[in-house]
């Protein structure tokens, strides 16, 4: 098994990269755990992430779902081919169902668990659920992604 294909080493690299990624730092986004086709991520809430009525902005939740699904893909063999060939993985459809608001004043973090439901050669479908730190459902989402292998 090559170094790049060692699952534990790959996971450590992905977690390290995510902890230093500037956009994730800006959002307060953290990857808690990941495996091929699955991830658990969170956003630590703060006042800058709320809308005028004091609840988490819907765009923060949508970003958490989109990024969580991407994290679920990163350890798959299909994504490794994309990476090795300098291809791209891109979201082509993202849907969010908002179930209840999460108050920034009373919620420390929202947690997203994502799972790849279908992993084809070019099309990926995945689902996410977002809960507050008390375990209450905040949102559900799903995405369709396209895998485009590169020529590298």
C-alpha positions in Angstrom: 0.0 0.0 0.0 1.5 3.4 -1.0 1.8 6.1 1.5 -1.0 8.1 -0.1 -3.3 5.2 0.2 -2.7 4.4 3.9 -6.1 5.3 5.4 -4.9 6.5 8.8 -2.1 8.6 7.3 -4.6 10.1 4.8 -7.0 10.9 7.5 -4.4 12.6 9.6 -3.4 14.7 6.6 -7.0 15.7 5.8 -7.7 16.6 9.5 -4.5 18.7 9.6 -5.3 20.4 6.3 -8.8 21.2 7.5 -7.6 22.7 10.8 -5.4 25.2 8.9 -7.7 25.9 5.9 -8.4 29.7 6.0 -12.0 29.5 4.9 -12.7 26.9 7.6 -11.0 29.0 10.2 -13.2 32.0 9.1 -16.4 30.0 9.4 -15.4 28.2 12.6 -15.7 24.9 10.7 -14.0 21.8 12.1 -13.8 18.2 10.9 -14.4 16.0 13.9 -14.0 12.7 12.1 -14.1 11.2 8.7 -14.0 7.9 6.8 -14.6 6.9 3.2 -18.1 8.1 2.4 -18.8 9.6 5.8 -17.9 12.7 7.9 -18.8 14.5 11.1 -18.1 18.2 11.1 -19.2 21.2 13.2 -19.3 24.9 13.2 -18.7 26.7 16.5 -21.2 29.5 16.7 -20.4 33.2 17.4 -22.3 36.4 16.8 -20.8 37.1 13.4 -22.6 34.0 12.1 -26.1 35.1 13.1 -28.7 36.9 11.1 -30.4 40.0 12.5 -32.9 38.0 14.6 -30.1 36.2 16.5 -30.2 32.8 14.8 -27.6 31.0 12.7 -27.7 32.4 9.2 -29.0 29.8 6.7 -25.9 30.2 4.6 -23.8 29.0 7.4 -25.9 25.8 7.6 -25.8 25.4 3.8 -22.0 25.8 3.9 -21.7 23.2 6.7 -23.7 20.7 4.7 -21.7 21.3 1.5 -18.3 21.2 3.2 -19.4 18.1 5.3 -20.4 16.2 2.2 -17.1 17.1 0.5 -15.2 15.8 3.6 -17.2 12.6 3.3 -15.8 12.2 -0.2 -12.1 12.9 0.4 -11.1 9.5 1.6 -12.9 7.6 -1.1 -10.9 5.8 -3.9 -12.9 7.8 -6.4 -11.8 11.1 -5.0 -8.2 9.9 -4.8 -8.3 9.3 -8.5 -9.5 12.9 -8.9 -6.7 14.2 -6.8 -4.1 12.0 -8.5 -5.1 13.2 -12.0 -5.6 16.9 -10.9 -9.3 16.7 -11.6 -12.2 18.3 -9.8 -15.0 17.4 -7.5 -17.8 20.0 -7.7 -21.2 20.5 -6.2 -23.9 20.7 -9.0 -27.0 20.8 -6.7 -27.3 21.5 -3.0 -30.7 21.4 -1.2 -31.3 22.4 2.4 -34.4 21.8 4.5 -34.4 24.1 7.5 -36.3 22.4 10.4 -35.8 24.8 13.4 -33.6 27.8 14.1 -30.5 27.6 16.2 -30.0 30.6 18.5 -26.4 31.8 18.6 -27.0 32.9 22.2 -28.0 29.4 23.5 -26.2 27.0 21.1 -22.4 26.5 21.2 -22.1 24.5 18.0 -24.0 22.8 15.2 -22.9 19.4 14.1 -23.3 17.9 10.6 -23.1 14.2 9.8 -22.8 13.4 6.1 -23.0 10.1 4.3 -22.5 9.3 0.6 -25.6 7.5 -0.6 -24.5 6.9 -4.2 -21.0 7.0 -5.6 -20.9 6.5 -9.3 -18.0 7.1 -11.7 -19.1 10.7 -12.4 -22.1 11.5 -10.1 -22.2 11.4 -6.3 -25.3 11.8 -4.2 -24.9 12.5 -0.5 -27.1 13.4 2.5 -26.5 15.3 5.7 -28.3 16.0 9.0 -27.5 19.0 11.1 -28.2 19.0 14.9 -27.6 21.5 17.6 -25.4 20.6 20.6 -28.5 19.3 22.4 -29.1 16.8 19.6 -32.2 18.6 18.1 -32.6 18.5 14.4 -31.8 21.9 12.8 -31.6 21.0 9.1 -31.4 18.2 6.5 -29.6 18.5 3.2 -28.5 16.6 0.2 -26.2 17.3 -2.7 -25.3 16.0 -6.1 -21.7 16.3 -7.0 -19.8 15.7 -10.2 -16.5 13.9 -10.4 -14.3 15.1 -13.3 -11.0 13.2 -13.6 -8.1 15.3 -14.9 -5.6 14.4 -17.5 -2.6 14.5 -15.1 
